[in-house]
């Protein structure tokens, strides 16, 4: 199904095809191709669109993996900073504040607390 806002932009007499964007994780979207001639949508043209769809799916999957890797690196770096700061301090309150700020950054939360029992 083509979205109405896309249909409105297709010139009269043009033909089109919708191709699923797939990767190893499954379907991640659809891309549409429109052309003034049906010659584009031959068997060879459809195979080419399928290949482009696989390339696009792989690229999107790799982008997602890259973003996850960057997030993991940020978390590891933050944990390393916490470790160094705690190891270098003898003040318990300073260590707790460093720990809280680091954990807040890793978890991406606005507030965090620690309750300590004597």
PEFENNOR-V905243 format. One record per pair of residues at least 4 apart in sequence whose C-alpha atoms are under 7 Angstrom apart, sorted by the first residue. I is the first residue (numbers start at 1). J is the second residue. Records with the same first field share a line. If there is no record, write none. Layout:
# PEFENNOR-V905243
I->J ; J
This chain:
# PEFENNOR-V905243
2->6 ; 7
3->7
4->8
5->9
6->10
10->14
13->36
14->34 ; 35 ; 36 ; 37
15->34 ; 35 ; 36 ; 37 ; 38
16->32 ; 33 ; 34 ; 35
17->32 ; 33 ; 34
18->30 ; 31 ; 32 ; 33
19->30 ; 31 ; 32 ; 50 ; 53
20->27 ; 29 ; 30 ; 31 ; 53
21->27 ; 28 ; 29 ; 30 ; 31 ; 53 ; 54 ; 56 ; 57
22->26 ; 27 ; 28 ; 53 ; 54 ; 57
23->27 ; 54 ; 57 ; 58 ; 61
35->40
40->45
41->45 ; 46
42->46
43->47
44->48
45->49
46->50
47->51
48->52
49->53
50->54
51->55
52->56
53->57
54->58
55->59
56->60
57->61
58->62
59->63
60->64
61->65
62->66
63->67
64->68
65->69
66->70
67->71
68->72
69->73
70->74
71->75
72->76
73->77
74->78
75->79 ; 106
76->80
77->81
78->82 ; 102 ; 106
79->83 ; 102
80->84
81->85
82->86 ; 98 ; 99 ; 102
83->87
84->88
85->89
86->95
89->95
91->95
92->96
93->97
94->98
95->99
96->100
97->101
98->102
99->103
100->104 ; 112
101->105
102->106
103->107
104->108 ; 109 ; 110 ; 111 ; 112
105->109
